[in-house]
């Protein structure tokens, strides 16, 4: 049987999911191998230094830098409060003293009798990371984080924006080719992950964001609208750091494209279940796909992903990623082994695809994307 490797998305109703949860810098891991964790379980924490302020004590007190230490009422590492007197000049015969008050809450980081400057540091900023997906701690990344093994549904998209959120899955359309308009969204959808159909209107996203919807999953969206939402041109698709409040995952592509039946059906199966969504996307090296994970689905079987699953063969479920059949999904019914000459006179390896509507077409293999399901 002919086979071919192709990149692809995972659309799996139940599988083993492995997630690395890492701190931005070294800290403390709060769990151990084998521990069960929920979505909100804090698995690691650290602190990052606060902002610093330079205070020119010598200038403000009108003294020489080499006597700054003698005028300080606090020492290095002392905690200070905003408005607290931290330095005082001796004055003349006990008169005409000058005082210097701290402009911040924090600590004294450094005192220099060379420059006359004192460095004040604002309080450290605590950083915590949660488990993101409920499951078990598989391994510990020393002083950095953990590896979590979770079982559940995994649905990846083409592109997303917004970081991590969680909520109960709720449908706002009846059909997978239905447009998600603003009138379909209401206050009851606050903190929910709502599932649309073929397209998301700009007004609908704005309304969802204002209400406090956790996430939106939809087939298609306008490319130009992303720039309006982000406030800058997307360019190279690296997203996830934007603070939108509402995460968005596009499952099919740009424009009005019906959500793939299999994707729509999986979401329908798990409606009213708690899920997590992450809009983070990276298209270049080290590909990161936006995703929705529905943990602990209580299914009897799971389909653990293996790299060899990315090899398409007869019977594989694929999506076309270039025109004129962009966004259409179907099943591979034939993989000819040789090269085939196209109308453009180029010779390429092709696949014969049977689409969901019953039509059959010859598609270059380079124009296909695997859908693991």
C-alpha positions in Angstrom: 0.0 0.0 0.0 1.3 3.5 -0.9 2.0 5.8 2.0 3.1 9.4 2.4 4.2 11.6 5.3 2.2 14.9 5.7 1.8 17.5 8.4 -1.6 17.5 10.2 -4.0 18.4 12.9 -5.2 16.2 15.7 -9.0 15.8 16.1 -9.2 13.0 18.6 -12.2 12.1 20.7 -10.0 10.4 23.3 -6.3 10.1 23.5 -3.3 10.4 25.9 -2.1 14.0 26.0 1.3 15.0 27.4 1.8 18.6 28.5 5.0 20.4 29.7 4.2 23.1 32.3 7.3 25.2 32.8 8.1 28.3 34.8 9.8 31.3 33.0 12.7 31.0 35.4 13.8 28.6 38.1 11.5 28.2 41.1 9.8 25.6 43.2 7.8 22.6 42.0 4.8 22.0 44.3 3.8 18.4 43.3 5.5 15.1 43.0 5.4 12.2 40.4 2.1 10.3 40.5 0.1 13.1 42.0 -3.4 13.7 40.5 -4.0 17.3 39.5 -7.0 19.3 38.3 -7.0 22.1 35.8 -6.6 24.8 38.5 -4.0 22.9 40.6 -0.9 25.1 41.0 2.0 22.8 40.1 5.0 25.3 40.3 5.7 28.8 41.5 8.5 31.4 41.5 9.0 35.1 41.9 10.5 37.6 39.5 12.2 40.8 40.7 10.0 43.9 40.8 10.8 47.2 39.1 13.7 49.2 40.4 14.0 52.9 41.0 17.2 54.9 41.2 17.2 57.6 43.9 20.0 60.2 43.8 20.3 60.6 47.6 23.4 62.8 47.3 21.6 65.3 45.0 18.3 65.3 46.9 20.0 65.9 50.3 22.7 68.1 48.8 25.5 66.1 50.3 28.7 64.4 49.1 28.3 60.9 47.7 30.9 59.5 50.2 28.7 60.3 53.2 25.4 58.9 51.8 25.8 55.7 53.9 26.1 57.8 57.1 22.8 59.6 56.2 20.8 56.4 55.4 18.2 55.4 58.0 17.9 51.9 56.4 20.4 49.4 55.1 20.6 47.0 52.2 17.8 44.4 52.1 15.6 46.3 54.6 11.9 46.5 53.7 10.5 50.0 53.2 7.1 51.6 52.8 6.1 54.3 50.5 6.4 57.6 52.3 8.9 56.2 54.9 11.9 58.4 55.7 14.9 56.5 54.4 17.6 59.2 54.6 18.3 62.3 56.5 21.0 64.9 56.3 22.7 66.0 59.6 22.1 69.7 58.9 24.1 72.5 60.5 24.4 72.3 64.3 21.3 70.1 64.3 19.3 72.6 62.2 18.2 72.7 58.6 17.9 68.9 58.3 16.7 67.4 55.0 14.6 64.3 54.8 14.1 61.8 51.9 11.0 59.7 51.7 10.7 56.4 49.8 8.7 56.7 46.6 7.7 53.0 46.7 7.0 50.0 48.8 9.8 47.5 48.5 13.3 46.8 49.6 16.7 48.6 49.6 18.7 46.8 46.9 21.9 48.8 46.9 23.6 51.9 48.4 26.5 53.5 46.6 28.9 55.9 48.3 30.6 56.5 44.9 27.7 57.7 42.9 25.4 58.7 45.8 22.7 56.6 44.3 20.4 54.2 46.2 18.6 51.5 44.3 15.1 50.6 45.6 13.3 47.5 44.4 9.5 47.0 44.3 8.2 43.8 45.8 8.8 40.6 43.9 6.1 39.5 41.5 4.8 36.0 42.2 4.4 33.7 39.2 2.3 30.5 39.4 1.5 27.9 36.7 -1.5 25.6 36.9 -1.8 22.1 35.6 -3.9 23.3 32.6 -5.2 19.8 32.0 -6.3 17.4 34.7 -4.3 14.2 34.9 -1.3 12.8 36.6 2.2 14.1 37.2 4.4 12.0 34.8 7.8 13.6 35.7 9.4 16.6 37.3 11.5 19.1 35.5 13.9 20.1 38.3 13.2 23.6 39.7 11.3 24.4 36.5 8.0 22.6 36.1 6.3 19.3 35.4 5.2 16.9 32.7 1.5 16.0 33.0 -0.2 13.0 31.4 -3.9 13.5 30.7 -6.5 11.5 29.0 -9.2 13.2 27.0 -10.4 14.7 23.7 -7.9 16.8 21.8 -9.0 19.2 19.0 -6.4 21.3 17.2 -7.1 24.3 15.0 -5.4 26.2 12.1 -4.9 29.5 13.9 -5.8 31.0 17.2 -5.3 34.1 19.4 -5.4 34.6 23.1 -3.8 32.5 25.8 -5.1 29.8 28.1 -8.7 29.8 29.3 -11.2 27.3 30.6 -15.0 26.9 30.6 -17.9 24.7 29.9 -18.5 23.8 26.2 -21.7 25.3 24.9 -23.1 25.4 21.3 -24.5 28.6 20.0 -25.4 27.3 16.5 -27.3 24.2 15.3 -25.4 23.6 12.1 -21.7 23.4 11.2 -22.2 25.7 8.3 -24.1 28.3 10.3 -22.6 31.8 10.8 -22.0 32.9 14.4 -23.7 36.3 14.7 -23.7 38.7 17.7 -27.4 38.0 18.5 -26.6 34.3 19.3 -24.4 35.4 22.3 -25.8 36.5 25.6 -24.8 36.9 29.3 -25.4 33.2 29.9 -22.2 32.5 27.9 -19.9 34.3 30.3 -17.0 32.0 31.2 -18.1 29.5 28.6 -16.3 28.0 25.6 -18.8 28.6 22.8 -18.9 26.6 19.6 -19.9 28.2 16.3 -20.2 27.0 12.7 -18.7 28.3 9.5 -17.8 31.9 10.4 -17.5 34.4 13.2 -18.7 38.0 12.6 -16.5 40.8 14.0 -19.4 42.1 16.1 -19.9 38.7 17.6 -16.3 38.5 18.8 -16.5 42.0 20.3 -19.7 41.1 22.1 -18.3 37.8 23.4 -15.2 39.6 24.7 -17.3 42.3 26.5 -19.5 39.6 28.1 -16.5 37.6 29.3 -16.7 34.5 27.1 -13.7 32.3 27.8 -13.2 31.0 24.3 -14.7 30.7 20.8 -14.2 27.8 18.4 -15.4 28.4 14.8 -14.6 27.2 11.3 -13.6 30.5 9.7 -12.8 34.2 10.4 -11.6 37.2 8.4 -7.8 37.7 8.3 -8.2 41.5 8.3 -10.3 41.3 11.5 -7.4 39.7 13.4 -5.3 42.8 12.8 -8.2 45.0 14.2 -8.5 42.8 17.3 -4.8 42.6 18.0 -4.1 46.2 17.1 -1.2 45.2 14.7 -0.7 43.2 11.6 -0.3 39.5 12.4 2.5 38.9 9.9 4.3 35.7 11.0 1.7 33.8 12.9 3.1 33.8 16.5 0.3 34.4 19.0 -0.8 33.7 22.5 0.8 36.5 24.5 -2.0 38.9 23.8 -4.3 39.7 26.7 -7.7 39.5 25.2 -9.7 37.7 27.9 -11.4 35.6 25.2 -9.4 33.0 23.3 -10.3 32.2 19.7 -9.6 29.0 17.7 -10.2 28.8 14.0 -10.5 25.2 12.9 -10.6 25.4 9.1 -9.1 28.7 7.7 -9.9 32.2 6.6 -13.3 33.1 5.1 -16.6 31.3 5.6 -15.8 27.6 5.8 -18.1 25.0 7.5 -16.5 23.4 10.5 -15.4 19.8 9.6 -18.1 17.3 10.5 -15.9 15.2 12.7 -14.7 18.3 14.7 -18.3 19.5 15.1 -19.5 16.1 16.2 -16.8 15.7 18.8 -17.7 19.0 20.4 -21.3 18.1 20.3 -20.6 14.8 22.0 -18.9 16.7 24.9 -21.3 19.6 25.2 -21.6 20.8 28.8 -18.3 19.3 29.7 -15.5 21.4 31.2 -12.6 22.1 28.7 -9.5 24.2 28.4 -8.7 26.3 25.3 -5.3 27.8 24.2 -5.1 30.1 21.2 -1.3 30.1 21.1 -0.1 29.5 17.6 3.3 29.3 16.0 3.5 28.4 12.3 7.3 28.5 11.7 9.9 26.3 13.4 8.6 24.5 16.4 5.0 24.4 15.3 2.4 25.1 18.0 -1.2 24.6 17.2 -4.2 26.2 19.0 -6.1 23.6 20.9 -9.1 22.6 23.0 -8.6 19.8 25.5 -11.6 18.1 27.2 -10.0 16.0 30.0 -11.3 12.9 31.8 -13.9 12.1 29.2 -14.6 8.6 30.8 -14.3 6.9 27.4 -13.4 3.3 27.4 -10.7 3.5 24.7 -8.0 6.0 23.8 -6.1 6.6 20.6 -2.6 7.5 21.7 -0.8 9.6 19.1 2.3 8.2 17.5 4.5 9.9 14.9 3.8 7.2 12.4 0.1 8.3 12.5 1.2 11.3 10.4 1.8 9.0 7.4 -1.2 9.1 5.1 -2.4 6.0 3.3 -5.6 4.8 1.7 -8.4 5.5 4.2 -6.7 8.5 5.8 -8.8 11.6 6.7 -7.3 14.7 5.2 -8.0 18.4 4.6 -7.0 20.4 1.4 -5.0 23.5 2.3 -4.8 25.2 -1.1 -7.3 26.4 -3.6 -9.4 25.5 -5.5 -10.6 23.0 -2.8 -9.2 24.9 0.2 -10.8 23.8 3.5 -12.6 20.7 2.1 -12.1 17.4 3.9 -12.3 13.9 2.7 -10.9 10.4 2.6 -7.9 9.2 0.6 -9.1 6.5 -1.7 -6.0 6.1 -3.9 -2.3 7.0 -3.6 -0.6 6.4 -7.0 3.1 5.5 -6.6 4.4 7.4 -9.6 4.4 11.1 -10.6 1.4 12.5 -12.3 1.4 15.4 -14.8 -1.0 18.2 -13.9 -2.6 20.8 -16.2 0.3 23.1 -15.3 2.7 20.6 -16.9 4.3 20.0 -13.5 4.8 16.4 -12.4 3.9 15.7 -8.7 2.8 12.9 -6.5 -1.0 13.0 -6.1 -3.8 11.5 -4.0 -7.3 10.7 -5.1 -9.7 12.1 -2.5 -13.4 11.4 -1.9 -14.9 14.5 -0.3 -17.7 14.5 2.3 -20.1 15.6 -0.4 -19.3 12.5 -2.5 -17.2 14.3 -5.1 -13.8 12.8 -6.1 -10.8 14.9 -7.1 -7.1 14.5 -7.8 -5.1 16.6 -5.3 -1.3 17.1 -5.1 -0.1 15.5 -1.8 1.7 18.7 -0.9 -1.7 20.4 -0.7 -3.0 18.0 1.9 -3.0 18.1 5.7 -3.6 15.0 7.8 -6.5 15.1 10.3 -5.9 12.6 13.1 -9.2 11.4 14.4 
